[in-house]
Amino acid sequence: MFKQFTLCLAVLIAGQGDAQSPTDAEAEAPRLFSPQAIRTDFDQLYAGLREAHADLYAATPQSVMDQRHAEMRAGFDTPMSVPEIAREFQVFTALARHAHARIQTGGEAYQAFRAAGGRVLPLTLSIRSGRVFVETNASTADALQPGDEILSLNDLPNTVWMPRLLRHVSAETPRFGQTILEFQLRPLIWQEWPDLTEVVLDVRHVDGQRSRIEVEFRNSEDMAAALEGRQEPFRLDSRDARMLGGQTAYLRPFAFFNIEPGGDVWDPTDFIRFVDDSFLAFRAAGARHLIIDLRDNPGGDNSFSDPMLAWVADQPFRFSSRFTVRVSPQSTAANQARFDAMDVPSGMTATYAELYDATPAGDLIEIDLPYAQPRPADDRFEGDVYVLVNRYSFSNAVSVAALVQDYGFGEIVGEVTADMATTYGAMETFTLAETGIAVGYPKAHIVRPNGNLVSHPVTPDIRLDFPVVRGRDDVVLDQLIALIQERSGTE
């Protein structure tokens, strides 16, 4: 499934540490930490976020977080394991409502549970404006079909059970949180209700009829067997470049990092070669219209996306008009570790090291990001450019869309993104002394090229109709092709 694949990539680019193997996790008896040790780390968690986060209280007032910290701290009165502590610490961290402020430890226990044959909800869901629809069904409940709407779970309406799970999710907006919930549904249900082995769903079927359906949880092997031979929804988790007929070219760059097995994830060489070869082929084919498909794109780094945009740019460009970083002991230590690991320190690591040395902790510094240059006027794509996005366009994919929109390099088409264009990012981590839990936080405020300081998703110039549930045909791309044909007067 594309959601599982995209989630794995999103975890990778977020910088989470290597997960402990299930075999090792199962072999180790869970260590319990005393209430005092938990409180010590909880205090370090909050103090570290206050010191290192670019603006911890931008969305949630300090008074709210102070009160919640005191309440939760008082409740730590029994020994707990690392997964249990990480779960509670994530609930607190998510209160800040920043996607890049989150606990980076705890997933190993769920991986071990699944590897040992643990059973989970055998459904994937699509959540649209709070409404919940079945996307795929690997259960034994054949009456449940894609497109059916779930109205309640174990007699809890969606307005009750979803917030129970969303309190674990770091996200700027409810819509962003619901989008992340689609990816994290199974582990979050396991965290919130670890003893659950089945659910009863109140369902409104596509034909309008209502029924109650019992869904038993299943292990990975049984779910794979249930889905074998079924026609899956179309996927966008690969690179593609082709002519769509006539004079319309299609480029799907997918992730803005190296996806070649065994390669350096941040080496853009193969990606740039793919992009350059694609544009040369488009030129040879006489392309006058270009679709850049950023749907289901997990993001990555601008060292990949800038060379692609140079083909359609007509002026120097950069992904942010203002890039402000908070100096802190945590960020200084994280950067120093990268600096020490380099044979010849360079790039932003060297820049940060110099700035951190010259700036007191707690200060904000504005970094003047360099501009990327367009290709020469006689060696770039001169036709119409359409950038296609959806709510599964994340991170740098959203930055690329905002850049194209703000500089006027093309038109943004699709649906409003879930992720933000102006955001808090440039993620770093620090480690809690007692438990070793890793805490992720954004050290920078990244403002989109047009200077809008408000965190907001990218709104398309042209909105297309998206089906509630993805099928085998790409009806969204078909809409865009029809629009281009109508505009150009071609069939």
Secondary structure, 3 states (H helix, E strand, C coil): CHHHHHHHHHHHHCCCCCCCCHHHHHHCCCCCECHHHHHHHHHHHHHHHHHHCCCCCCCCCHHHHHHHHHHHHHHCCCCECHHHHHHHHHHHHHCCCCCCCEECCCHHHHHHHHHCCCCECCEEEEEECCEEEEEEECCCCCCCCCCCEEEEECCEEHHHHHHHHHCCCCCCCHHHHHHHHHHHHHHHHHHHCCCCCEEEEEEECCCCCEEEEEEECECHHHHHHHHCCCCCCCCCCCCEEEECCCCEEEEECCCECCCCCCCCCCCCHHHHHHHHHHHHHHHHCCCCEEEEECCCCCCECHHHHHHHHCCCCCCCECCCCEEEEECCHHHHHHHHHHHHHCCCCCHHHHHHHHHHHHCCCCCEEEECCCCECCCCHHHCCCCEEEEEECCCCCCHHHHHHHHHHHHCCCEEEECCCCCECCEEEEEEEEECCCCCCEEEEEEEEEECCCCCCCCCECCCCEECCCCCCCCCCCHHHHHHHHHHHHHHCCC
